[in-house]
Amino acid sequence: MTHVPPRLETARLILRLGEPGDISQIVRFYQENKEYLTPWSPDWPSGFFTERYWQEQLRLNLGDFRSGSTIKLFIFPKSQPEKVIGVTNFSNVIRGAFQACYLGYNLAEAEQGKGFMVEALQAAIAYVFSDFGLHRIMANYMPHNRRSGNVLRRLEFVVDGYARDYLLIGGVWQDHVLTSLTNPNWKAL
């Protein structure tokens, strides 16, 4: 497993950890998309939409990456490499006999329907499987979030089950479809 933060590039995108120079763009991304993302997101932590919060969060994200527990990559279009249009998060990395993590992701409302999230996740998943040596990535979505379900199907995630009252979203326990993708070329690091 590498401890050098990745910079992943696709045909149209750059994925990397957030840096201090990105803070204003990260805050802008979340402020501009708050209404769009809120129905799919747990409650926002206090101060989430402030630069001060993100100064500390980026420091924590780097530490989590170096410890191997989380990989939070921001998504930038190559045509505007300073503009945050999304984020993908591989969290709760579990080692031992499991070698797995959870996947979460958000994309700006204005960027929906362009294939950006599938493109970003293809690169990020390849990285997580090869450089982080994980065997399984789990991603769960609310049944009425069809866009998220379609993204996971295009990436060949398999439905593992259905969980009633799985996550507290918007003050209500929401059901989720449980999916996963396994690494067919897994090798111990």
N, C-alpha and C positions, 0 to 999 in steps of 0.2 A: 504494500500500500504506500502510495506517495503522500508526502506532506507538502508538496508544492501546489499552491492553488491553481486549478485548471483555468485555461482560457480555451474554450471550445468554439470552433467556427463551423458554420454550415454554409450553404449557398447564400442565405440571406441574413443570417443571425450570428451574433456573438453571445456566448454565455460565460459568465464569470462571477466570482464573489464580488459583493459590493465593496467599494473603496470610499474613503472619506470624500473624494471629489464627486461622488455620485449621490450624496445625501439629498441635495435639493431635488434631484430628479426622482429619487425613490419616494420622497414625501409627495411630490407632485403626482406621481403615478397613483399612489394610494388615495390622495385627496380627490383626484379627478374620477377615480373609479370606485369610490366608497359606496355609493348607492347601488352600483351594478354588482359589486362583490359581496355586499352585506348578506343577501339571502343565502349565500353558499358558505359563509365564513363563521367560525366561532366569534364570540364577542371580542372586539378589539381591545387590547390592553390599554390602560391609562397612558396618555401621552403618545400613542402610536402614530399619530399624524403630525408629529413635531420633529424637527431636526435633532433636538437633544436626545429623543428616544433612539433615533437611528444612529447617532454617534456611538452610543453604548451598544446597540444591537449589532452593528458591524464588527465591533471588537469581539463580542460574544460569538458571532458567526465564524470568525476566523479561528477562535479558540476551539469551537465545536468541530470545525473542519480538521484542524490539526490533531484533535483527540480521536478523530474517526467516528464521531457520533452523529454528525449532521453535515449535509452539503447543501447550502442554499445558494443557488445560482440565479442571478438577475439576467434578463433577456434584453438584448439591445439589437436594433436593426443595423446592419452594416451601413445602410444609407444614412443613418443618424446615430453614430456609435455613442453619443452621450445621452440618448433618450431611453429611459427604461420603459419597456412595453409589457413586461411580464416577469414572472418569477417561478422557479421550480425548486422544490425542497424535498430532499431525501433525508428523512429524519428517523429518530429512534433506531439507529443501527444496532442490531443485535448480532453478536458473534457466536462463537461456540458451535453447537450442532445446527443452529438455525441459519446464520449468515444472511440476514434479511433486513429490510427497512420498509418504511412507509413513504409513499410519494404523495405530494400535494403540489398544486400549481394554480396560478392565476394569470390571466391575459387581459390586457386592456380591452374595454368594450369596443373601442374604435378599431381594434385589430382582429376582431372575431371573424371567422369564415375565410381566412386567408391561408390556412394550413400552417401558421407559425408554431402553434403549440405542438403539433405532431413532429414538425421538423426539429424543434428545440429538444423535445423529449427523446427522439431517436438518438441524437448526439449525447445527451446527458445519460441515458440508460446505457449506452455502449461504454461510456466512461465509468459509470458505477459498477458495471459488471467486470470490466477489465482492470481498472486501476484500484478499485476498492474491493474487488474480489467477492462481491456479493452473489448469492445464489438466487434469491427471491426478492422481488419488489412488489409490495402490496399497495393497492390504490382503491379507495372506497368512494362511492358517490351516491348522492340522493337520487332515487329512481326518477324524479321529475327533472333532473339536470341532464337532459338528453345530450347536450353538447359534450359534457364531460364523458358520458358513456360512449359516445361516438369516437372521441379521441382515444379512449382506452381500447376500444374494439379495433381501431385502425392500427394500434400498436401491438395487437395480438394478445392483450391481457385476457385471461380466462376468468369467467365468473366462478367463484368458489362458494358463494352462498349469499344469504340475505340476513341482515341483522336488524331486528326491530329496536327502536329507541337507542340507536347506536351513539350519536353525538348530539350535544346540546348546541343547536344553531338557532339564533334569534329567540332564545328563551324557551324553545320547544325541543323535546327529544325527537330527533329525526331518524327515520329508517335509512339504511344504506345498503347498496349492492356491494358485496365484497369481491374484489378481483385481485389477480396476481399475474406476474410474469416471471418465469424462471429462466435462468442462464443455462442454455444447453451446453455451453463450453466451460462450465465452472471448473476451476482448479484452485486448490488451496494456495494462498500467498505465502 
